C-alpha cells in the first residue's frame, strides 16, 4: 500500500497551504485544495482502505465471477479503461487490448457510455455521479443519496462515492451478467436489487463465505462482529475509502502554484491558465463550465458531442442517448451531460460521454466550434474492439445527417475565439493538471485477492 497516500497527503497539504493566499493572477482567484475539502479529511481507516483495494480488483463481485470493478476503472488506464465504450462482463483483456469475448461468454453489447475516471471523487463538492446525474446528493433519501432504487438504498453508506459503488454490480452488461447465467443476474433482471435475495444480498453472502474477507471486515467496521453482519453496503464503503485515498490527485503543478509556488508551472502553462479562466462577457471560455479548482461546475450541458455506440434506448429506434433528460424527463435537458473534472485529464483519453474523441487536442477543438466538430467528426478516433454485429451499431446516429443536425441544434456552446496558438497554451495548462503520483500506479494493483480468483483480465 502506498504510504504517501495514507499518511503524508495531509501533511503536504497543510505545509504548502500555510501562509499562502488565494491565487490572484490576472484576476484568477482560486483557493487551493485542502484536506477539509475531502470526505474524512482524506485519511480513512487504513484497514478499510486495504479491504477496498482488494474488493476493487476481485471478480467475486460479478455475477459470473469474470470481471471486477478495476476491469473498467484500472489504475494503469488512468482509472478508466482506455476504450471509447467499455466491454463489460464476458470480455477478456485489459484496457485497449480487451476483446468482446467468445462463444457463449461473448458480450451482448458494449456498455453504452464511456467509463469515467474517478480521480478526486472524494472531494465534498461532488454532489452527483454518472454522466446523467442519476445518483445525486439528497438528504431526503437513505444515506443522503437519491438513486434509481429510491428508498431501497441502505442507510449506512458513508458518502456519495460509496452510494455510486452500489450500482455497477447491478448492471447486466457491466458486472451482473445476463438472466439465466447466474442467480445474481436473475435477480437483476427481475428488478430485485435491494430486497431479500436481491443482488446486494447475494453478494454479501459471497463475501461472508470467505474467511479472509470476514476478518478484514471485522477489523475495518465497528458494527461487524461476525460474518452474518457483513452487507454489500460495507463493501461499498470500503471501495469508496480505497478510491478516495489512492485516487486523490491534488499535487499537480497547478496545485503547487495555487499553494504559493509560482515556479511550479511553466510560463506556457500559466498563459494557458489565463486563457482557460478568462472572463469575457462577449464570448464563452473554458471555465464557463469547467470552473473552480477541480475544473467543473458539476452541472449538465449540451455541447453537441458525437454519439457513438448503440445508445441508451432513446430515439425512435433506441440508438440515441438523451443524457440528463433520462433522469428529469424534461426535453430541455436533452443531450446534456455532467461536466467532468479535468484533473489528470491528459491521462484519461478517450473523451466525452461516449468516448468519441481519442485526443485531448481534438476534444478542445470540438469545444471551440461544436457544430463544426460534430459535422466533421472523424469516426477513426473511436477506440472500440471490433466485432461485426457491434460495429454495425456504432455509428447509426453519426451516419444519419438528420440526427447529427438535431444534436447540433441543442448545443449551448456557440463558438470560442481561441487561436491555434492559444489552444497550444490551453493544452499546456491541462497537462499541468496531472499529479505526478498518478502517472505510475502499478502499486495500486494487489498481487492476489482473497477469493482466489484471477485478477482483472
C-alpha positions in Angstrom: 0.0 0.0 0.0 1.3 3.5 -0.9 2.1 5.1 2.4 2.3 8.6 0.9 -1.4 8.3 0.0 -2.4 7.3 3.5 0.0 9.4 5.7 1.7 12.3 4.1 -1.0 13.8 2.0 -2.4 15.7 5.0 1.0 17.0 5.9 1.8 18.1 2.4 -1.5 20.0 2.1 -1.0 21.8 5.4 2.6 22.7 4.8 2.0 24.1 1.3 -1.1 26.0 2.2 0.2 27.6 5.3 0.7 31.3 4.7 -0.4 31.2 1.1 -3.3 33.3 -0.3 -5.8 32.7 -3.0 -4.2 32.6 -6.4 -4.7 36.1 -7.9 -3.1 36.1 -11.3 -4.9 38.1 -13.9 -7.9 38.2 -11.5 -8.0 34.4 -11.3 -9.0 33.7 -7.7 -9.0 30.0 -6.7 -8.4 28.6 -3.2 -6.0 25.6 -3.1 -7.5 22.3 -2.1 -7.1 21.3 1.5 -7.8 18.1 3.4 -11.0 19.6 4.7 -12.3 19.7 1.1 -12.4 15.8 1.1 -14.6 13.3 2.9 -12.9 12.1 6.1 -10.2 14.7 5.5 -8.6 12.3 3.1 -7.4 9.8 5.7 -9.9 6.9 6.2 -9.0 3.9 8.3 -6.0 2.1 6.8 -7.5 -1.3 7.2 -10.7 -0.3 5.4 -8.7 1.2 2.5 -6.8 -2.1 2.0 -10.1 -4.0 2.1 -11.4 -1.7 -0.5 -8.4 -2.2 -2.7 -8.8 -6.0 -2.7 -12.6 -5.7 -3.4 -11.9 -3.3 -6.3 -9.9 -6.0 -8.1 -11.9 -9.0 -7.0 -14.2 -10.7 -9.6 -16.2 -12.2 -6.7 -18.4 -9.1 -7.0 -19.6 -10.0 -10.5 -22.4 -12.4 -11.3 -20.3 -14.8 -13.4 -17.1 -14.1 -11.4 -15.4 -12.9 -14.6 -15.0 -9.1 -14.1 -14.0 -6.7 -11.4 -14.6 -3.0 -10.8 -11.0 -2.5 -11.9 -11.6 -4.0 -15.3 -13.2 -0.7 -16.3 -11.5 1.5 -13.8 -7.9 0.4 -13.8 -5.0 2.4 -12.4 -2.9 1.6 -15.4 -5.5 3.2 -17.7 -6.0 6.5 -15.7 -8.8 4.9 -13.6 -10.7 4.3 -16.8 -10.2 1.6 -19.5 -8.7 3.5 -22.5 -11.7 2.5 -24.7 -14.4 4.7 -26.1 -17.1 2.4 -24.7 -16.3 -0.3 -22.1 -16.5 -4.0 -22.7 -18.2 -5.4 -19.6 -18.7 -8.9 -18.3 -17.7 -11.6 -20.8 -14.8 -9.7 -22.3 -11.2 -10.6 -21.9 -8.1 -8.5 -21.5 -7.4 -5.1 -20.0 -7.6 -1.6 -21.5 -7.2 -1.2 -25.2 -6.4 -4.9 -25.5 -9.8 -6.0 -24.1 -11.9 -8.0 -26.6 -15.5 -8.9 -26.8 -15.2 -12.4 -25.5 -16.1 -15.6 -27.4 -18.7 -18.3 -27.8 -21.4 -18.3 -25.1 -19.4 -16.0 -22.9 -19.2 -13.2 -25.5 -20.6 -9.8 -24.5 -24.2 -9.0 -25.6 -23.4 -5.3 -26.2 -21.0 -2.6 -25.4 -21.5 -0.6 -22.2 -23.3 2.5 -23.7 -21.3 5.2 -22.0 -17.6 5.8 -21.6 -16.0 4.6 -18.3 -15.3 7.9 -16.5 -12.1 8.5 -14.5 -12.6 8.5 -10.7 -9.9 11.0 -9.6 -10.7 13.1 -6.6 -14.3 11.9 -6.3 -13.8 12.0 -2.6 -14.0 15.8 -2.8 -17.0 17.1 -0.9 -18.0 19.3 -3.9 -19.1 16.3 -5.9 -22.9 16.1 -5.5 -23.8 13.9 -8.5 -22.5 10.8 -10.1 -22.8 9.2 -13.5 -22.9 11.2 -16.8 -26.6 11.9 -16.4 -26.5 12.5 -12.7 -29.0 9.8 -11.9 -27.3 9.5 -8.5 -27.5 12.8 -6.6 -26.9 14.0 -3.1 -30.4 14.5 -1.5 -30.9 14.3 2.3 -34.5 13.2 1.9 -33.2 9.7 0.8 -31.3 6.9 2.7 -27.6 7.7 3.0 -28.5 11.2 1.6 -28.4 9.8 -1.9 -31.2 9.9 -4.5 -30.7 6.9 -6.7 -32.7 4.7 -9.1 -33.7 2.4 -6.2 -35.2 5.3 -4.2 -35.9 4.3 -0.6 -34.3 0.9 -1.2 -30.8 2.2 -0.8 -29.2 1.1 2.5 -28.9 3.9 5.1 -25.3 3.2 6.3 -23.4 4.4 3.2 -20.8 6.9 4.2 -20.7 9.3 1.3 -21.8 9.7 -2.3 -18.8 7.7 -3.6 -20.0 4.7 -1.6 -23.5 5.2 -3.0 -22.1 5.1 -6.5 -20.2 1.8 -5.8 -23.5 0.1 -5.1 -24.6 0.2 -8.8 -22.2 -1.3 -11.3 -22.8 -4.8 -9.8 -26.5 -4.4 -10.7 -26.0 -3.9 -14.4 -26.3 -7.0 -16.7 -23.9 -5.5 -19.2 -21.3 -4.3 -16.7 -21.0 -6.9 -13.9 -24.1 -9.0 -13.2 -24.4 -11.0 -16.4 -27.5 -12.0 -18.4 -30.6 -13.6 -17.0 -30.2 -17.4 -16.9 -26.5 -17.2 -16.4 -26.4 -16.9 -12.6 -28.7 -16.1 -9.7 -27.4 -12.6 -9.3 -28.2 -11.8 -13.0 -31.6 -13.3 -12.5 -32.3 -11.0 -9.5 -31.0 -8.0 -11.5 -33.3 -8.9 -14.5 -36.2 -9.2 -12.1 -35.5 -5.8 -10.6 -34.7 -7.3 -7.3 -31.7 -5.1 -6.4 -32.3 -4.2 -2.7 -34.7 -6.8 -1.5 -34.2 -10.2 0.2 -32.3 -12.5 -2.1 -31.6 -9.5 -4.3 -28.3 -8.6 -6.0 -26.8 -6.9 -2.9 -27.9 -9.6 -0.5 -26.3 -12.3 -2.7 -23.0 -10.5 -3.0 -22.9 -10.1 0.8 -23.4 -13.9 1.2 -20.5 -14.5 -1.1 -18.3 -12.2 1.0 -19.5 -13.8 4.2 -18.2 -17.1 3.0 -14.6 -16.0 2.5 -12.7 -16.2 5.9 -10.0 -13.7 4.9 -12.6 -11.1 3.9 -14.6 -11.8 7.1 -11.6 -11.0 9.3 -10.9 -7.8 7.3 -14.5 -6.6 7.6 -14.5 -7.2 11.4 -11.2 -5.2 11.7 -12.5 -2.4 9.5 -16.0 -1.8 10.7 -17.2 -1.4 14.3 -20.6 -2.7 13.6 -19.4 -6.1 12.2 -18.7 -8.8 14.8 -19.4 -11.9 12.7 -19.8 -13.0 9.1 -23.5 -12.5 9.0 -23.2 -8.8 9.9 -21.5 -8.1 6.5 -23.6 -6.3 4.0 -22.8 -5.1 0.5 -23.0 -1.5 1.8 -20.0 -2.3 3.9 -18.2 -3.4 0.8 -19.2 -0.2 -1.0 -17.9 1.9 1.9 -14.5 0.1 1.7 -14.3 0.5 -2.0 -15.1 4.2 -1.5 -12.3 4.5 1.0 -9.8 3.0 -1.4 -10.8 5.3 -4.3 -10.8 8.4 -2.1 -7.2 7.7 -0.8 -5.4 6.1 -3.7 -7.1 8.1 -6.4 -6.9 11.5 -4.8 -4.9 13.7 -7.1 -4.2 17.2 -5.8 -0.4 17.7 -6.0 -0.2 18.7 -9.6 2.0 21.7 -10.7 -1.3 23.6 -10.8 -1.9 22.7 -7.1 1.6 23.8 -6.1 1.1 27.0 -8.0 -2.1 27.7 -6.0 -0.2 27.0 -2.8 2.3 29.7 -3.5 5.0 28.2 -5.7 4.8 30.5 -8.7 7.5 28.5 -10.5 5.6 25.2 -10.3 4.0 25.7 -13.7 5.8 26.6 -17.0 5.2 30.0 -18.5 3.2 28.4 -21.3 1.0 26.7 -18.7 0.5 30.0 -16.9 -0.6 31.6 -20.2 -2.9 28.7 -20.8 -4.4 29.1 -17.3 -5.2 32.7 -18.0 -6.9 31.7 -21.3 -8.8 28.9 -19.7 -10.2 31.1 -16.8 -10.5 34.3 -18.8 -13.6 36.4 -18.2 -15.0 38.0 -21.3 -18.7 38.9 -21.5 -18.7 38.7 -25.3 -17.7 35.0 -25.6 -17.5 31.7 -23.8 -14.5 30.5 -22.0 -13.4 27.0 -20.9 -14.2 28.0 -17.3 -17.8 28.8 -18.2 -18.4 25.1 -17.4 -15.1 23.8 -16.2 -15.0 26.3 -13.3 -13.3 26.1 -9.9 -10.3 24.4 -8.6 -11.4 21.0 -10.0 -12.5 22.5 -13.3 -16.1 21.6 -13.1 -19.4 23.4 -12.3 -21.0 20.0 -11.6 -23.8 20.9 -13.9 -25.2 19.4 -17.1 -24.6 20.9 -20.5 -25.3 20.0 -24.2 -22.2 20.6 -26.3 -23.0 18.6 -29.5 -20.8 15.7 -28.5 -20.8 12.9 -31.2 -22.9 9.9 -30.2 -21.3 6.6 -30.9 -22.3 3.1 -29.8 -25.8 1.5 -29.6 -27.2 4.3 -27.4 -29.2 4.1 -24.2 -32.7 3.3 -25.6 -33.7 6.8 -26.7 -35.0 8.0 -30.0 -37.3 6.2 -32.4 -35.0 3.2 -32.6 -33.4 3.2 -29.2 -29.9 4.1 -30.6 -29.7 7.6 -29.1 -28.7 8.8 -25.6 -30.7 11.8 -24.3 -28.5 12.2 -21.3 -29.9 14.2 -18.4 -33.4 14.0 -19.9 -33.5 10.3 -18.9 -33.4 11.5 -15.3 -35.5 14.6 -15.3 -38.0 13.7 -18.1 -37.6 17.3 -19.3 -36.9 17.7 -23.0 -34.9 20.9 -22.1 -32.3 18.5 -20.7 -31.9 16.5 -23.9 -28.2 15.8 -24.8 -27.0 17.3 -21.6 -24.2 15.5 -19.7 -22.4 16.2 -16.5 -19.3 18.4 -16.7 -16.3 16.2 -15.8 -13.5 17.4 -13.6 -10.3 17.9 -15.7 -7.8 16.7 -13.1 -5.4 14.2 -14.7 -7.2 14.8 -18.0 -4.1 14.1 -20.0 -4.2 10.5 -18.6 -7.9 9.9 -19.4 -8.5 9.5 -23.2 -10.9 8.9 -24.9 -13.1 11.9 -24.0 -16.8 12.6 -24.0 -19.8 10.7 -22.7 -19.4 8.1 -25.4 -15.6 8.4 -25.7 -15.8 9.8 -29.2 -12.6 11.8 -29.1 -9.3 10.0 -28.7 -7.0 13.0 -28.3 -7.1 15.9 -25.9 -6.5 18.4 -28.7 -9.5 17.1 -30.7 -11.6 17.4 -27.6 -10.5 21.0 -27.0 -11.0 21.9 -30.7 -14.6 20.5 -30.5 -15.4 22.9 -27.8 -14.2 25.8 -29.9 -16.8 25.1 -32.6 -19.2 22.4 -31.5 -21.3 22.4 -34.7 -18.3 22.1 -36.9 -16.9 19.4 -34.6 -19.9 17.1 -34.8 -20.4 17.7 -38.5 -16.8 16.8 -39.2 -16.3 14.0 -36.7 -13.7 11.5 -37.7 -15.0 8.1 -36.8 -11.5 6.7 -36.8 -11.0 8.3 -33.4 -13.3 5.8 -31.7 -11.4 3.2 -29.8 -13.6 0.1 -30.0 -12.7 -3.6 -30.2 -14.2 -4.8 -33.4 -17.0 -7.4 -33.8 -19.2 -7.3 -36.9 -22.6 -7.1 -35.1 -21.5 -4.5 -32.7 -19.6 -2.5 -35.4 -22.9 -2.3 -37.3 -24.5 -0.3 -34.4 -21.6 2.0 -33.5 -22.3 4.8 -36.0 -26.0 4.6 -36.7 -26.5 8.1 -35.2 -23.4 9.7 -36.7 -24.3 8.3 -40.2 -27.7 10.0 -40.0 -27.4 13.7 -41.0 -30.8 14.5 -39.5 -29.9 13.2 -36.1 -26.5 14.8 -36.2 -28.2 18.1 -37.0 -30.7 17.6 -34.1 -27.8 17.1 -31.6 -26.1 20.2 -33.1 -29.2 22.4 -32.6 -29.1 21.7 -28.8 -25.6 22.9 -28.3 -25.0 25.6 -25.6 -21.6 26.5 -27.0 -21.7 28.8 -29.9 -18.0 29.4 -30.7 -14.9 30.5 -28.8 -12.3 32.6 -30.4 -9.2 30.7 -29.3 -6.5 30.7 -31.9 -4.4 27.5 -32.7 -1.6 29.0 -30.6 -3.9 29.7 -27.7 -5.1 26.1 -27.9 -1.5 25.0 -27.6 -1.2 27.1 -24.4 -4.5 25.7 -23.0 -3.2 22.2 -23.6 -0.1 23.2 -21.7 -2.3 24.2 -18.8 -4.3 21.0 -19.0 -1.1 19.0 -18.8 -0.2 20.9 -15.7 -3.3 19.4 -14.0 -1.5 16.0 -13.9 -0.5 14.8 -10.4 2.9 13.1 -10.8 1.9 10.4 -8.3 -0.9 9.4 -10.7 1.4 8.5 -13.6 2.8 5.3 -12.2 0.1 3.3 -10.4 1.5 -0.2 -10.6 1.5 -0.5 -6.8 -2.3 0.1 -6.6 -2.8 -3.5 -8.0 -2.7 -6.3 -5.4 -0.8 -9.5 -6.1 -3.9 -11.6 -5.4 -7.4 -11.3 -3.9 -9.0 -13.3 -1.1 -11.5 -15.1 -3.3 -8.6 -16.8 -5.1 -10.0 -15.7 -8.5 -7.6 -14.4 -11.1 -7.1 -10.6 -11.2 -8.8 -8.5 -13.8 -8.1 -9.8 -17.3 
